[in-house]
Structure formats: C-alpha cells, structure tokens
C-alpha cells in the first residue's frame, strides 16, 4: 500500500522531499491516524539525519472508503511518496480521460461549454485531475503505522504534540 500526501505545487513537494524526507531514516518514520468522530488526523514524522530540518506533517481529513481500505489492508507497512495533483480541462487531456462526473471526454459537448450529454448528469464543464508521484524512483518504507482514538493520544509523543499545538492549545486561548 502507499501513503501519498498530495501537493498542488511540484516545487513545494520537491523541496519537502529534498530538505526533509530524504533525510528521514526509514525505521524512524511514524504515521499516525487519530480517529475523532467522522474525521481523522493524518500525522507523519520521523527522526532525521539532519535535525535542523526536522519537521512533521499533519492534515485533518474526513473518513472515507479509501481510509478504511488502507486501515484494513496496510499489513504493517506502506510506501511513502509525494503526489502532485493538477486540475485538467477538456483541451488538456487525451480522449479516454474521465471527467469528475464519471463520463469520458467524448460524452461532453465539443463546443465551448463542454456540458455533459447525459440528461441525468449535472456536469456543466469537463474537469478532471492528474496525479504524478514524486520522486519517480524514490520512496520510503514506513513500518511504524498506528491507528488510535483521540483519547489515546497522550501515550504517543508525535500525536500528543501535534494535537496539543494544533487543537487543544487553540481551545485554551
């Protein structure tokens, strides 16, 4: 399985990899999923060979089918890579590209408005996305993956520090 934090800017992803993640030693990389109601906190960090550039990442996300699939199928390890996400429009894609509405490019009007031909579809404009994995030939192997409930975060320094700074401390102020 893969863990792919997404970025819109290739330069931002590139800088994060070069300045931080490439210095992480694989056995020290930790990924935590902290469940809180219908959401979860994705938290990732590691011990670095260059401590001055050390940082952790987090994002609060909604639970999804993909989250449940990863939770049930990761088998104790995952590959870490970064993804660069870009939005694509009708003129940017090949003929077999699929729109966000689920219909292919040729199912959309060939005129300027790009409206979907299907009557039961509300799509007014062809939009899709492209995901490029970065770096292409490099990845990190993560074996320290845990799923915890929010009331268990005090037992783990990575999750406690993240939630304390980004959630609990804000409530105190």
C-alpha positions as CSV (number, residue, x, y, z in Angstrom):
1,X,0.0,0.0,0.0
2,X,1.0,3.6,-0.5
3,X,0.8,6.8,1.6
4,X,0.8,9.8,-0.8
5,X,0.5,13.2,0.7
6,X,-0.8,15.5,-2.1
7,X,0.5,18.9,-3.2
8,X,-0.7,21.3,-5.9
9,X,2.8,22.6,-6.4
10,X,5.6,20.4,-7.7
11,X,8.3,22.8,-6.3
12,X,6.7,22.6,-2.8
13,X,6.7,18.7,-2.9
14,X,10.3,18.7,-4.3
15,X,11.6,21.0,-1.6
16,X,9.9,18.9,1.2
17,X,11.4,15.7,-0.2
18,X,14.9,17.2,-0.6
19,X,15.1,19.2,2.5
20,X,13.3,16.9,4.9
21,X,12.0,13.5,3.9
22,X,15.1,12.2,2.2
23,X,17.0,12.7,5.5
24,X,14.5,10.6,7.4
25,X,15.7,7.1,8.3
26,X,13.1,4.6,7.2
27,X,12.8,2.7,10.5
28,X,12.1,6.0,12.4
29,X,9.3,7.2,10.2
30,X,6.0,7.2,12.1
31,X,2.5,7.6,10.6
32,X,-0.5,8.0,13.0
33,X,-4.1,8.1,12.2
34,X,-6.0,9.7,15.1
35,X,-9.8,9.0,14.8
36,X,-12.1,11.7,16.0
37,X,-15.8,11.2,15.1
38,X,-16.2,11.3,11.3
39,X,-12.7,12.8,10.9
40,X,-9.2,11.6,11.3
41,X,-5.9,13.3,11.8
42,X,-3.1,12.1,9.5
43,X,0.2,12.7,11.3
44,X,3.6,11.9,10.0
45,X,7.1,12.5,11.4
46,X,10.5,10.9,11.9
47,X,13.9,11.2,13.4
48,X,16.2,13.0,10.9
49,X,19.9,12.6,10.0
50,X,19.7,16.4,9.7
51,X,17.9,17.5,12.9
52,X,17.9,21.2,11.9
53,X,15.5,20.5,9.1
54,X,13.2,18.1,11.0
55,X,9.5,18.7,10.8
56,X,6.3,16.7,11.0
57,X,3.2,16.9,8.8
58,X,-0.5,16.7,9.6
59,X,-3.8,17.1,8.0
60,X,-7.4,16.6,9.2
61,X,-9.5,14.6,6.8
62,X,-12.9,13.0,6.5
63,X,-13.0,9.2,6.9
64,X,-13.6,7.6,3.5
65,X,-13.7,4.3,1.8
66,X,-10.0,4.7,0.9
67,X,-9.2,5.3,4.5
68,X,-11.0,2.2,5.6
69,X,-9.3,0.1,2.9
70,X,-5.9,1.3,4.0
71,X,-6.7,0.7,7.6
72,X,-7.8,-2.8,7.0
73,X,-5.2,-3.7,4.3
74,X,-1.8,-2.0,5.0
75,X,-0.4,-5.1,6.6
76,X,2.0,-3.1,8.9
77,X,3.9,-1.3,6.1
78,X,3.4,1.2,3.4
79,X,5.5,3.1,0.8
80,X,5.7,6.9,1.3
81,X,5.9,9.0,-1.8
82,X,4.6,12.5,-2.5
83,X,1.9,13.3,-5.1
84,X,1.5,16.4,-7.2
85,X,-2.2,17.0,-8.0
86,X,-3.2,19.1,-11.0
87,X,-6.6,20.0,-12.4
88,X,-7.1,19.3,-16.1
89,X,-9.7,20.5,-18.5
90,X,-11.1,19.1,-21.8
91,X,-8.3,20.6,-24.0
92,X,-5.6,19.3,-21.7
93,X,-6.5,15.5,-21.7
94,X,-6.5,12.5,-24.0
95,X,-9.7,11.2,-25.5
96,X,-10.1,8.4,-22.9
97,X,-9.9,10.7,-19.9
98,X,-12.7,10.6,-17.4
99,X,-14.4,13.7,-16.1
100,X,-15.1,14.2,-12.4
101,X,-18.8,13.4,-13.2
102,X,-17.7,9.9,-14.3
103,X,-18.2,10.2,-18.1
104,X,-15.5,10.2,-20.7
105,X,-14.3,13.2,-22.7
106,X,-16.4,12.4,-25.8
107,X,-19.6,12.4,-23.7
108,X,-19.2,16.1,-23.3
109,X,-20.2,18.8,-25.8
110,X,-17.4,19.6,-28.3
111,X,-18.4,23.3,-28.3
112,X,-17.1,25.8,-25.8
113,X,-19.4,25.0,-22.9
114,X,-18.3,21.3,-22.5
115,X,-21.6,20.3,-21.0
116,X,-22.2,16.6,-20.4
117,X,-24.5,14.9,-22.9
118,X,-26.2,12.7,-20.3
119,X,-29.5,14.2,-19.3
120,X,-29.3,12.9,-15.7
121,X,-25.8,14.5,-15.2
122,X,-25.4,18.0,-13.8
123,X,-21.9,18.4,-15.2
124,X,-21.6,21.8,-17.0
125,X,-17.8,21.7,-17.7
126,X,-15.3,18.9,-18.3
127,X,-12.9,18.8,-15.4
128,X,-10.5,16.0,-14.4
129,X,-7.3,15.7,-12.5
130,X,-3.9,14.2,-12.9
131,X,-1.7,12.8,-10.1
132,X,2.0,12.5,-10.6
133,X,4.0,10.6,-8.0
134,X,7.2,12.2,-6.9
135,X,10.0,11.4,-6.8
136,X,9.6,8.8,-9.5
137,X,12.2,6.3,-8.4
138,X,12.4,7.1,-4.7
139,X,10.2,6.1,-1.9
140,X,10.5,5.5,1.8
141,X,9.2,2.3,3.6
142,X,7.1,3.0,6.7
143,X,6.6,0.2,9.2
144,X,5.5,2.2,12.2
145,X,1.8,2.8,11.4
146,X,-0.8,3.1,14.1
147,X,-4.5,3.9,14.3
148,X,-5.6,5.4,17.6
149,X,-8.6,7.1,19.1
150,X,-8.3,10.7,20.2
151,X,-8.5,9.8,23.9
152,X,-5.3,7.7,23.4
153,X,-3.0,10.4,22.1
154,X,-1.2,11.1,25.3
155,X,0.5,7.7,25.0
156,X,2.3,8.8,21.8
157,X,4.6,11.9,21.7
158,X,4.1,12.5,18.0
159,X,0.3,12.6,18.2
160,X,0.2,14.4,21.5
161,X,2.5,17.2,20.3
162,X,0.6,17.6,17.1
163,X,-2.9,17.7,18.7
164,X,-1.8,19.8,21.6
165,X,-0.3,22.5,19.4
166,X,-2.9,22.4,16.7
167,X,-6.2,21.7,18.6
168,X,-6.1,21.7,22.4
169,X,-3.9,24.8,22.8
170,X,-6.1,26.8,20.4
171,X,-9.1,25.9,22.6
172,X,-7.4,27.3,25.7
173,X,-6.8,30.7,24.1
